[in-house]
């Protein structure tokens, strides 16, 4: 089985890159399942129902998210009846939606779980406690993939090492910069610290540089607008054999 996990899809340029590249990429690489992080899809924050449907129609099977998921109040209205849009499992339990889903792919049960880190992030529940509770009560699955949305590299690494051999793979999202540390941990779990961003190249993590520079220089509040221009497409292909073991990880980084 070949699974493609796509890094943070940022605003209109990110959506454009999905529409432009994903279908051809799936065909040429024989991809069986696609997961994409969509917490920045609509003008850089959250994801409208229109844009959710657009990404699904363009070939993404499950959309994970992160700290911005509820910045668009429209999500509150549709996430409960949209199981393929995940919120982080360990954010405030009073929020609607699910943090995990099970799909069938090539006759196997594949679970996708979304978590969020707590280092340098808004308050969230302990991800270990939330995940242990899920593992204790989950139905038996052949493959378990985790999108861990967090700032700190060590936090993502520690979580992956703790569940090495228990989950199939853990990928990091949120920093919008693809890391070069893809690896298979000693007990077989695939890992990469961050998938990178699918969005505008000439930007500061998706935003027009001038606005970010102004805020950094002056400390004054500034409106951030998504950048335009050339785009990039980032993610990773996880290759899994018939015994449900990760055999290789192949980074994807395409620039127009």
PyMOL commands that set and color helices and strands:
alter all, ss='L'
color gray80, all
select helices_A, chain A and resi 11-29+49-57+74-81+127-137+153-162+209-218
alter helices_A, ss='H'
color red, helices_A
select strands_A, chain A and resi 2-6+8-9+33-37+62-64+100-105+108-116+143-149+169-173+183-184+190-192+197-200+231-240+246-255
alter strands_A, ss='S'
color yellow, strands_A
deselect
rebuild
show_as cartoon
